[in-house]
């Protein structure tokens, strides 16, 4: 109406007060002539006046908007209430619209300028719409209107369905929006829930505000002795049908399952269903209770009427939506054409427990005379399989022979054959003499000087210190210590098992030897050559390092044969995990793998307080500006820590990943101490970004989700958990880069996201796994659960908090069902823009058994493939063929 797509001659009315306020002026937000449509008589009970809009063809009407007569401030008339009527070809008379709750009178305006919108639920199929002002008492009304909707896409004119004996007035599972007629046991010549575009939820008993069972039509097998029921769809013209989708419920614990078999028949006239039919068998699924689309391919059948026979697999079959993919054809087709093919039948079987959401497989029975090639195909496939099996056996034999010739688990080897035993290396490290370490990618004889390329680095002594090279703890777990570029880098052990194909940077302790490995040495597992030098001083960046060393044994082609030892960390020497007060903590029930980093002191005068973000039960978060020659310049945030917090800060400082907020240092001038962390938040936190920017595309959402998974994959490799993983704790920088933080607990904006459980401190129970809520148990698998909720937030654009329809007590009760061995009665619904396979990933992350949930590595690889596929589809010209 507002855009002018509907012409003036398509807008009529029962009467008009004067031509200046005729029906053509009743367009929303337009000020033409008198400014609105005004009926001639005043409206009261018993007076019937309306404005009518002819849409030209059948449309799906989903909403109505109304306004009063503003007329540049001169108007004073508006309609406080109104009703709707609609008509389309096939209906014998005008139908009055009723909402899902039976209400027919809709609230209108309270002034002349404000636009009031109503969602039509359920939608109506109409080619003409009437809006009738309503008032109990006499009043003058004027009206401007707008209609929302679209053209009916499938070409369905009407459908007929059987009535179920269990249907009663107001029954939730009946087709309450059906606008046809009753013909004995059938409902005929109408449209309703099955084509209204509204999909029911997984749990048909849940009331999401539109009544229980809304969106579903159910049939019970007790009402059908033949164990099947029929649905007949009539279309506007003869069409070429490609497929039909049936959105069905599979809540098998409540005796609802997808139909066991479907038979699809076709007709031109509607009286004779001859020709080939399509029979589809569905494999029962008693694993997942998700509602799903079942797709049946119709193989280009021509018809105007389509009949579906659906067979029961359990007590109930529930259908929410039936959609067809078809194209109209301009040809004269009769039922006699299909009658000659009546003896042929296409049989389709589903390939598994899944439906079209998981791409079910189909098998079509071919004519018997074409089976002559089957034996040839089977023979060729058998030969190929035997050939591949032989190649596999040969590779296996060669691999075992190579392992027998030299075990890679006892020594470090490279392509040049020069080796060094790591245990002998550690046994020779005693504080007796000074020495020199040379790291090279090429074997160097002991008589030659070490090369001076980038793959080597020498260290010279300036003075002696009475400190051992390797302290008692690192002596059993660290085999080579190498100084990284930043003191914040973590410490890791380089194991002698080269089967892992990993070279790891290891940050030494205050008194450990320093050096660097080149990329060349990284790739070839270079050997370490050691040459003895008498008392050379060690200088690093012009400052003496605490170091005492000993002469090292030279290893080369002429060296005597040495014993080989298995060198592995001793579990008894592992450090106990630190007690932490914030949310990044060691995982319960798993070994503590972090090598705590060095603490960089940051002077108090380098930190200028900008803003206090908030506080919570564990401390306070303050935003500061850091400026100093020693520490650099930029915005940071500091967290006040507990008194015994040094090891927790060391744990945080050991984290070095591009998707995890780095700990820059500690300020001990304040009591309690401050942990100083980077603040990469040019765009705010992720929850704020998603709610304030609705234009983010699917690819951007997937890119940010991938980064969260990457950061959690890194933390999982350290056996660390995040007890408050959510969109609010993900900071967004330029280019939509994500870094996982732990500050949202102090933000007063998110105070309602936390709730106390059994006297424990406030926790984000809507994001936590059931074992974390009830047992206070936090593991990497629990973080996987929270990540899936965060993923749901991202694709839902943070429009609602998880389980927004439940109270905090109901969320805990929902989790208790898993404690007693069941599944979640209420699960988070699939976001509209989320693909089915990503939602399936979320469902797997919410499994009761922690061992069944995927790891972050698996999640990261899955999302990476999805993101790469999205990128390639978005930039097809960049694909290098």
C-alpha angles and dihedrals in degrees: 000000000000094000094050094239087128108065123229093249089060091060114077137159141203089243143335130219091224131343088257089070097039124145095267088067093056095093119131118257093001123120104204127152106320092002101244146012114283121184118228100240125050113259121247139138108311096019113115116200126153147170112224129205121198109208094189095228138025111295134180104241111204104166148014129208125194139190135179128235108286098163094182092309097312097096124091103170128103139147116252093194138008144175133220133228128184140186138187135172110288097036112108093214143358115296124216113228120240125188123232089268093050095256114143102176114078124201115249135187134326096194139020101256110038118097113226117199129199126190111223103229112205097025119233131226108225143150093194129035130193126197112200119193111226132201134157092209126048114270141149112251136188126184145197118188144187128193124213124204145078143249114288101258105198100052092234110160097180143329135215124217135174120253116240120228089227091061113105133171107293092011110159096220097049123098093259094169095053109127100190132094136274116247106180108289092354138078108218142180097019147097129228146134097343093068104024095102094241114126121206123231127253092255106054091190094061117101109218092179098284098079131279115298092013110168096024132100113194135197124194121215092225088073095055117059092188090058094239140076132205134233118192121197123195120202133201094248142351108299140189106237122211103173146334126224121207116191103210138177122241103184090144094171086067094046094261119128140160111270114273094223138007127199118196120200130183137212139175099202100028094237102077122046101191135142127054119344128199120232118195125189120199123209108230115250115207095162106067124040095196119133107242149184114251110200121204117189112223097194098226099302117175117228147129094206124047122191121198120198109195120193123210121247094177139001095294139034115194124191124188105173138008117195130176132204108213144136126221116241130206103222141103106252126174134192090249091073092061094040092073089061096048094116093060122086130182112220119199126185126193112242099224147338091305134079135210090309085069096031102253118215124241134209121196120199109239125209113277095238090065095057093094092093095053094084092050093050092048091050093050093048091049092052092049091050092050091049092051090047090054092050090050092051091050092051090048093051093048091048093052091047090052091051092051092052093059129356111226092202096074105045141027109245135188133185091268097060097237109135140181128199109231097206092053088051092056093044090055094053103101129144096251109102138010119251148175129245122208122189115194141164092215127064110252122194115236092245095059129080115251115260117253100222127123093273094070137058129183128204125207128198125236098179143349126263126190094234125116117244092230119027120222094264098048092042090076101038109029120070101175128010121207128180112236127210095265131036087227092070115112127248117244136170124245106220125206093233103101092183088090090062092214131132112193130199110235123200112211126223121254091279102038130108117266134214144122138248119222123224088251092058090045092060100044102037090239122215123245116238116198124196125186119237124179112246102325112173119241116229125180117184089340094303127105115247125217100254142141120176145174136225110279126222114251116237120200144120092296097046118118119260112269135202117259120227135189106240117197134151114270111237093210091062095055116118120245114250115261124252107251131196101191127063105268102084143147115280117256117247094017132097119266105249103170121113101212112235131231119270118240111208114227116197117235093234089063091064122074115186113234104169141347107234095194146278140250140180093291101044148295135293118216128183113223141174113235118207126166141116091241098048107025130234134285146085117304137167125224128208121206109230135204121266094260095047107117095103091046090054089047088052091052092045090056091064111098114167131129091236098046124075110252124230106229099190147295133279109210095176088086122066116247092033123253122235106212115212136176118261108210095171109126090143098035126239120330095251091055092046094052095048094046098043115050094169097076109124127228092255091056091050090050091048092054092045090052091055092051089051090049093053092047090047088058092049090047089055087058092046090245127144133204111219093192105040107160140125090267090063095052113092117209121214134180114313089025092283113168129216122182113231139170108225106097092092088072096046110103089209089070097040092115091056090073128070135178117246120200095332094311120129117278113287135183094252094173089063099039129097118248093253090053092050097046105025101027087233116149121188136152087267088056089054088052088059091050091047090056090053089049089050088052089052092052096051091041088052089232090281090142136017115246114280091007090168092059130075120231090260091051090051089056091047089050089055092047090067089067091048088061093049103267134110129258110288089203119038130177111268123239111270113240096244095041117105120234095246092053089049089049087055089055091051091052090051089055096057118132095231110072091207091060095055115096121252122244089251090058091044091050093051091048094050091043091057090047092049093047090051091050091049094050092047090049094050107033093159091064094061111112107218 
